[in-house]
Amino acid sequence: MPQELQTRLEVSGLVRRFDGRAAVEDVSFEVLAGQVVCLLGPSGCGKSTTLRLVAGVDRQDAGTVSIDGRCVAGPGIEVPPEARSVGLMFQDFALFPHLTVAANVGFGVSGSKAEREERVAELLARIGLSGKARAYPHELSGGEAQRVALARAVAPRPKVMLMDEPFSGLDERLKDDIRDHTLAVLKEEGTAVLLVTHEPDEAMRMADQILLMREGRIVQRGTPYHIYTAPVDRAAAAFFSDINVIRGEVHGALTETPFGQFLAPGHAEGAAVDIVIRPQHLKIDFDRGGHGPLPTPEDGTPARAVVERARFMGRESLVEFRMDHDGSRLSATVPQVFLPKPGTVLWLTIRRDRCFVFPA
């Protein structure tokens, strides 16, 4: 089977309970060679516990974990962490302070002395630290220490790399470069990566597949594009960005809003629904008043709003409005400097195809 299609990690029906409470409940997924799968969710949702179960540092109450087709955890089976062919990277780099960079990288490498030295030299060259081979951890910057931790974890050629918030301790200016470098090395090695993070931006940047977790369960899975553009519920939409919520009621499969009627298929007659739209999809109708073309049908009916506050955020402007229709508050982002004064009257439209309709 080609390496890129080979299943490195398979998790099935994983369950872990503490004092009768399910921390992980019926979690199943797989990670292919060279693929990055991200467990994403708020603190306490079960993502780190799942990682610990895969690593073997905690024991599941039910379910199985297989690596390269070999069951390493299941009924009557409990392979110790060191025998699972997994690499571990955490927020704490945990380099051995008394060992040089070269000795740290070569710590878990087997083979002859010449083979170990060749592997260490190869990895140090790949991470751009050949000149630091004789240095000690206290002589490294944070970014250099992260790269050494990566090289040490990759050196034994693990089938699976488990990463728990590995970049959260880095300076923001370093993160993008270190993350991209880390991914490049892991993909070159054909390693399956299971990454835990609570940061949606990090998941979107790194993952091939995202597993969105809540209260111990996977509530949605898919590519970053799919998870972002087709959230399963209001909470999933809100996890990835700020949202505007317009409350409505279904009558004849339609919901009346300040922006006209919206289709609400699948919702019962009289049911309350939330129409969710992200601030970047709320449009300011600069042409309102005969100075340009009328809004298209996709934009709905323009609605009158009063500016309450406007702030420049560096890459965009955030404008907060109070709607004339019902006094509700909505926010819009504009990809430029746009700072209207409080009290300014503007007209807003929303793209119907960019809205989500969920039960209230």
N, C-alpha and C positions, 0 to 999 in steps of 0.2 A: 504493500500500500504506500503511495507517495507520502512523504513526510508531512506535507502541508495538510493532508486529509486525515492523518492518524490521530485518533483520540488518545491524548496523554492522560487526562484526568476525567474520571466519571464518578459523579456523586448521585446516589439514588436513595430517596426517601429518608434523608437524614433527620434525626430527631434528637434534641438534647433538652432535658428538663432540669430545673433547679427548684427544689422545694415544691414540686408539683406544678410549677409554672414553666411553660414551653418557651425556651430561649431560641430554639430552632425547631421548626415544625414542618416536616415533609418537604425538605429542600432537595431538589434534584437539578443537575445541570452537567454539562461536559465542557471541557476545554481542549481544543485541538493543538497540535504542535505548531509553535510560532504564533499562536493566537493570544490576545489579551482579553480576559473576561474580568469585568469589574463588579464587585459586590458594593452597591451604593445604597446609602440610607442614613437616617439620623442616628445619633448615639443611642445604643441600647436596642437596636433593631435585630441583632443577631449575626451581623456580618463578621465580626472578629471571632465570635464563638465558632462559626462555620469554618473559618480559616484554621482555628486551633484543632478542630476535629479532623480536618484534612491533613494537618501536620502530624497528628498523633500525640499532641501534648495534652489533649483532653479526649475523653472517650464518649462516643455517642450512645444513646439509649436504644436507638433503632436505626436501620439504614446501612448502606455500604459505601465504601470508598475504594475505587480501583485506580491504579496507576499503570499505564501501558498494558491494560488487560489483566493485571494481577490484582486480586482483592487484597488490600492491606488493612481493611477494617470492616468487620461484619460479624455475624453470629459465630462465636467461637474463634474469631480471627482478630488479632491485634498486633500488627507489625510495629516495632518501635520506630520512633521518628528517624533515627539515623540509618535505618534500613529501608526507607521509603523512596529514596532518590528524589528528595525535595530540597530546595534551597529556601532559605528564610531571610527576608529583609524587613527590618522594622524601623520605626522612627529613630530609635537609639541605634546608632551604627555599631556599637559594641565591638570595636576593634580591640585587639589585645595590645595594651599599652606598652608591654615589655618586648614586643616583637616589631621588627622593621616592616615596612610596607610589603616587601617581597615575601617575608615570612608569613605575614597575615594572609596574603593571597594564596600562598602555597600550603596553608595549614591543612586543608582537607583533601589535597590532591594525592592520589596513589600513583604507583609506578616507580621506576628507577629515579635516581637523583637527576640524571640528565633529562628524563622525561618531565619531571616536576619543574625543573628550571626552565625548560622550553615552554611549558604551559604558562608559567608565571610571566616570562618575558613577553609572550604573545599577548596576554591579557593587559599587561601594563602598557604595551605599545598601543593596543586598541583603545584604552581609556585615556591615552595621552599623558601617562605618568611614568614613562621609562626613567626619567631623570630623578624620580623620587624613590627608587627601589630601596635605598639604604636609609631613608628617612623614617622617623617614628611618628605614630599617630598625633602626638601633641605638636608636631611641626607642620601639620596639614591644615589647610582651610576647611570650612564646612563642606564646600563642594568637592574638594579633593578627597575628604574622608568618605563622602557618599559614594564616590566612584570606586574607591578601594573596597568598600563594603560590597558593592556590586560585583567587582572582580572576584572577591573571595567567595561570594555566594555562587557565582557561575563556574568557578574553577573546577569543581568536581564533576561538571557536566550533568547537573540534575535534570530529570525529565520535566519537573514542575517547579516553578518559582512562586513562592507565596510571599506577598508584599502587603504589610499592614501599615498604612499611612506613612510610607517610607520617605516622603518629601516634605512633610508638614513642619519639620524643624529647620528647613532651609530658608534663606533670605528670598523674598519674592523675586528679586532680580535674577537669581540663580535657577529658579525652579524650572522654567521652560527649557533651558539648555540642558540641565541635568536629566529631566524627564525624557527629552528626545534622545539623548545619548544612551540612556538606560534601555529604552525601547529598541534602539538600533542594535545594541549588543545582544539582547535577549532574542530578538527575531533572527539574527545571524546564527545563533546557537540552536535555533529550532525549539526553544524552550516554551512550554505552555505556561502562561502567567495568570495567576489569580490574584487580583489586586483589590484591597479593601480601602475605601475612602468615603468620607462624608461630604466631599467637595464635588458638586456637579460639574464644575468647569474641568477639574482634573479627570473625571470619568469621561467627559466628552472628548477631551484631548487625547487620552491614551487608549481607550477601550475599543475593541472590535465589537464586543457585545457587552451590554449593561444588564445586570440583574438588580432591579430595584426592590429593596427589602423594606418590610414594615412589620413590626411585632412578630419577628421570627419567621415570616413567610416571604416568598418571592411574589410580589404583586404584579410585576410586569417585567418582561424581558424582550430584548431586541437591540438593534443597532442604535447608536446615539441619535441618528436622524429620526428613526422610528419612535423612540422613547420621547423625544422632544416634540415631534409634530403630531403624535397620536397618543397622548397620555390616557391612561386607563381611567383616571378619575381626577377630581379637582385637586386632591392632595398631591398627586403625581405631577400635575401641571405646575403647581405652586413650588414644588421642590426644585425645579430648574430655573425659575425666574419669578419676578414679581408678576402678579396677575391683577386684572380688574374683574370684578364679579357684578353682573347685572341679574337681579332676581326677577323671575317671571312666573307666569302660570300658564299651563297648557290648555288650549281650547281648540278642538278640531285639528290636532297635531301641529298647531302654531302657537308661538309665544309672542305677545305684544311687548315691545321695548321702545325706549325713546328713539331708537334707530330703525323703527319699522318692525315688521313681523319676521320671526325666525322659525324655521322648521324645527320641530322637536319630535322626530319619529321615535317610536318605541316607548314614549312616556304616556302614562295614563291620563285620561281626561281629568282636568282640574288639578293635576299634580304640580307642585312647586318645583321649579328648575333653576339652576344657576347657569347663566351664559358667561363663559370665561374667555377673556381675551388678554393677550399680553400687551404691555404698554407700547412696544414697538409696532404693533398692528393697529393701534388707535391712531387715526389719521386726522390731522388738522386741515380743514378745507380752506386753504388760502384763497381760493377762487370764488368763494361764496359772495353773492351780491352782484352777479352779472359781469365779473371781471375775467371769466374763463369758462371752460366747459362744465356742464353739470356733472355731478357724480354718476358713476356707472351703477347699474342695478346691483352689482356685486358689493358696492360700497354701502348699500342701504340708504336710509333717509338721513340727511344731515340733522344733527341735534345741537341746540344752542347751549353753550357752556360759558362759565365765567372763570377766569384765571384766578387761582388762589395763591399760587407760589410757583416760581420758576428758578431752577438752579442749573448751572453748568457743571457737568460731571467729568470733564476731561475729554472724552470722546463723543459725548452727546449731551443734549440738554434734556432735563426732566421737568415737565410742566404738569402741575396738579390743577384739576378743574373741579368746580361744583356745577352739577347739571341743573339747568333751569327746570327740567321736567319734574324732578322729584327731590332735588337737593342732595342726591347721592354724589359721591366723589370718585373720579376716575383720573388716571395718570397716563400721560403719553410721553414717549421719548422721541427726540428729533435728532438726527445725525449731523448736527451743526450747532453753532451758537445761536440760540433762539430764546430770548429772555423777555417775554412780554410782561408788562407791569400788572400787578394784582388789580382786579376789577375789569381787565380787558375782556370784551366779549368776542368769542370765537365760535366757529361751527365745527363739529366733529363728525367723522364718519368711521365706520368699522367694516372691514372686509368680512362678509358672512362666511367665506370659506376658511377664514383664519380663526373662527370662534369654535369653542367646544361647549356642548350642552350636557350637563350632568344633573342627576337628581340633587335637589337642594339639601 
